[in-house]
Structure formats: structure tokens, C-alpha cells
Amino acid sequence: MSIINSFNVSSYLSIPTALKKTQEGFKDKSVSKAENEQSLTPNEEMNRFKEEFYKEIDKIKCHSTVKNATVNISDKAFENMKENPQYREKIMSLLERDLGSSYAPRNTSVMLTVGESLNQYRGDSWPTSNDSEFWWRSEHSFYKMTDDDSNYERKKISEDQLRLFVGQNSFALLNVIKNR
């Protein structure tokens, strides 16, 4: 009888209600998200588009010979990419090609410039041993990745992994002491 008494029927009955509330919450959020997108100003829409595009560029895997890279994009190019998804896809394809290509036998700094048409797309590169023009021209770029950034990120990841390792050992040690 104790088994039957400990069985809580109400907790099982509340699951569909909770699920329904969760689904309603998702619907409410999607409606409010759509309303928020409609209430954005053109500047805010463009800034959101630029943020998304920046994240896409950041996902591109650069070739090991590309030590520093920058991408300059004109305002007109952003407008054209926002209005024309095919142009955007073509630009992303070109960026992936040029950042993922080998510049062997040397390590390089690469600057890619995107204009309002494909005819205005261009790339410049300098050997890292003589790239003062790269640093000067890339000062106000839309996107910039440097070898120093990747070293910083590697160091940060290593430190985070070390903290996680130390934390796990501390947690295991606490469990051993607690169980004694």
C-alpha cells in the first residue's frame, strides 16, 4: 500500500499542461519577435544584417598561410547584399575562396574589398615580413582577424580548459570527502 500511496498522479497530469504552456510561450515569443522586427528602423535592420554577416565571415576557416585578414565592405555593397540574396551568396563564396586559399610559400596579410558590384571586388596581400601597408589600410575595416587574435583565443581556450579541469578535480575531491 505504501507504493500506491507514494505514487503522485497529479504530477503526471500536470505534464501536458506544462507542455501546452511552453508551446504557448513559444508562440507568444515568435509573435513578439515578428512584431519587434516590424518595429525596427531601417538603420537597425541594416545593423542586424551586418551583425549576421560578420558572424558568417567569422565562421570562415582561413588557410594556415593567412596570418592576418581584413574585409572592407562599402555601405552600398551591404544594401545590395541585403536586397539581393544571390549577390550575398556570391560574395560569401568569394570570401571563403580567398580566405581559404593558400598563399604559399609565404605567410601573408590579406585585405579583401567588397564594392557595390562583383566588378568592384578585389583582394590584396602582403608578406607578413613587410605588411605595414596592410596595417595602415586595415585600421577601420569591417572585419579583422590577426594572428595575435588567434593566439589570444588559443590561450583563452587553454585557460578555460585548465579551469574546467581544476574545477572537476575539486568537485571530485569534495564528493570523496562528503562520502566519508
C-alpha positions as CSV (number, residue, x, y, z in Angstrom):
1,M,0.0,0.0,0.0
2,S,2.9,2.4,0.6
3,I,3.9,2.1,-3.0
4,I,0.4,3.1,-4.2
5,N,0.2,6.0,-1.7
6,S,3.6,7.4,-2.8
7,F,2.5,7.4,-6.5
8,N,1.7,11.0,-7.3
9,V,-0.9,11.1,-10.1
10,S,-1.2,14.9,-10.1
11,S,2.5,15.3,-11.2
12,Y,1.8,13.2,-14.3
13,L,-1.4,15.0,-15.1
14,S,0.4,18.4,-15.0
15,I,2.9,17.5,-17.7
16,P,0.6,18.1,-20.7
17,T,-0.5,21.4,-19.1
18,A,3.1,22.5,-18.7
19,L,3.9,21.4,-22.3
20,K,0.9,23.4,-23.5
21,K,2.1,26.5,-21.6
22,T,5.6,26.0,-23.0
23,Q,4.2,25.8,-26.6
24,E,2.0,28.9,-26.0
25,G,5.1,30.7,-24.7
26,F,7.0,29.8,-27.9
27,K,4.1,31.2,-29.9
28,D,4.0,34.3,-27.9
29,K,7.7,34.8,-28.3
30,S,7.6,34.3,-32.1
31,V,4.8,36.8,-32.4
32,S,6.7,39.3,-30.3
33,K,9.8,38.6,-32.3
34,A,7.9,39.3,-35.6
35,E,6.5,42.5,-34.0
36,N,10.0,43.6,-33.0
37,E,11.3,43.0,-36.5
38,Q,8.5,45.1,-37.9
39,S,9.2,47.9,-35.5
40,L,12.9,48.2,-36.4
41,T,14.1,51.3,-38.1
42,P,16.0,50.9,-41.4
43,N,19.2,51.6,-39.6
44,E,18.5,48.9,-37.0
45,E,17.7,46.4,-39.7
46,M,20.9,47.2,-41.5
47,N,22.9,46.9,-38.3
48,R,21.3,43.5,-37.6
49,F,22.1,42.4,-41.2
50,K,25.7,43.5,-40.7
51,E,26.0,41.6,-37.4
52,E,24.7,38.4,-39.1
53,F,27.1,38.9,-42.0
54,Y,30.0,39.5,-39.6
55,K,29.2,36.2,-37.8
56,E,29.2,34.4,-41.1
57,I,32.6,35.8,-42.0
58,D,33.9,34.8,-38.6
59,K,33.0,31.2,-39.3
60,I,35.2,31.0,-42.4
61,K,38.3,28.8,-41.9
62,C,41.3,30.7,-43.1
63,H,44.2,28.8,-44.6
64,S,47.3,28.5,-42.4
65,T,49.3,30.8,-44.7
66,V,46.8,33.7,-44.0
67,K,48.1,35.2,-40.8
68,N,46.1,38.4,-40.9
69,A,42.9,39.1,-42.8
70,T,40.6,42.1,-43.1
71,V,37.4,42.6,-45.1
72,N,36.2,46.1,-46.1
73,I,32.6,46.4,-47.3
74,S,31.0,49.5,-48.7
75,D,27.6,50.7,-47.5
76,K,26.2,50.2,-51.0
77,A,27.5,46.6,-51.0
78,F,25.7,45.9,-47.8
79,E,22.5,47.4,-49.3
80,N,22.9,45.2,-52.4
81,M,23.6,42.1,-50.3
82,K,20.5,42.7,-48.2
83,E,18.3,43.2,-51.2
84,N,19.8,40.5,-53.4
85,P,20.5,37.1,-51.7
86,Q,22.3,35.9,-54.8
87,Y,24.8,38.7,-54.6
88,R,25.3,37.9,-50.9
89,E,25.9,34.2,-51.6
90,K,28.4,35.1,-54.4
91,I,30.3,37.5,-52.0
92,M,30.4,34.8,-49.3
93,S,31.7,32.3,-51.8
94,L,34.4,34.7,-52.9
95,L,35.4,35.4,-49.3
96,E,35.5,31.7,-48.5
97,R,37.7,31.1,-51.6
98,D,40.1,33.9,-50.9
99,L,40.5,33.4,-47.2
100,G,40.7,29.6,-47.5
101,S,43.3,29.7,-50.3
102,S,47.0,29.0,-49.9
103,Y,49.4,31.9,-50.4
104,A,52.4,29.7,-50.1
105,P,55.4,29.8,-50.0
106,R,54.9,32.8,-47.7
107,N,52.7,33.8,-44.8
108,T,50.5,36.7,-45.8
109,S,48.3,39.5,-44.6
110,V,45.2,39.6,-46.8
111,M,42.8,42.5,-47.4
112,L,39.6,41.9,-49.3
113,T,37.4,44.7,-50.5
114,V,33.7,44.3,-51.4
115,G,32.1,47.0,-53.6
116,E,28.6,47.5,-54.9
117,S,29.1,45.1,-57.8
118,L,31.2,42.0,-58.4
119,N,33.5,44.1,-60.6
120,Q,34.5,46.1,-57.6
121,Y,35.5,43.0,-55.5
122,R,39.3,42.8,-55.1
123,G,42.0,41.3,-52.9
124,D,45.4,42.5,-51.9
125,S,48.1,40.6,-50.0
126,W,51.4,41.4,-48.4
127,P,54.0,39.1,-46.9
128,T,53.9,39.3,-43.1
129,S,57.5,40.4,-43.1
130,N,56.6,43.6,-45.0
131,D,52.9,44.3,-44.3
132,S,53.0,47.9,-42.9
133,E,50.6,49.0,-45.7
134,F,48.2,46.2,-44.6
135,W,48.1,47.6,-41.0
136,W,47.7,51.2,-42.2
137,R,44.9,50.3,-44.7
138,S,43.0,47.9,-42.4
139,E,42.7,50.3,-39.5
140,H,38.9,50.9,-39.9
141,S,37.9,47.6,-41.5
142,F,34.5,45.9,-41.1
143,Y,36.1,42.6,-40.2
144,K,39.6,42.0,-39.0
145,M,41.4,38.8,-37.9
146,T,45.0,38.9,-36.9
147,D,47.5,36.2,-35.8
148,D,47.6,37.9,-32.4
149,D,43.8,37.4,-32.1
150,S,44.1,33.6,-32.8
151,N,47.0,33.3,-30.3
152,Y,44.9,35.1,-27.7
153,E,41.9,32.8,-28.4
154,R,44.1,29.7,-28.2
155,K,45.4,30.9,-24.9
156,K,41.9,31.7,-23.6
157,I,40.6,28.3,-24.6
158,S,43.6,26.6,-22.9
159,E,43.0,28.6,-19.7
160,D,39.2,27.8,-19.8
161,Q,40.1,24.1,-20.2
162,L,42.5,24.3,-17.3
163,R,39.9,25.9,-15.1
164,L,37.4,23.3,-16.0
165,F,39.9,20.5,-15.2
166,V,40.8,22.1,-11.9
167,G,37.1,22.6,-11.1
168,Q,36.3,19.0,-11.9
169,N,39.0,17.7,-9.7
170,S,37.9,20.0,-6.9
171,F,34.4,18.7,-7.3
172,A,35.5,15.1,-7.3
173,L,37.6,15.8,-4.1
174,L,34.5,17.3,-2.4
175,N,32.5,14.2,-3.2
176,V,35.1,11.9,-1.8
177,I,35.3,14.0,1.4
178,K,31.5,14.2,1.6
179,N,31.0,10.4,1.2
180,R,33.5,9.5,4.0
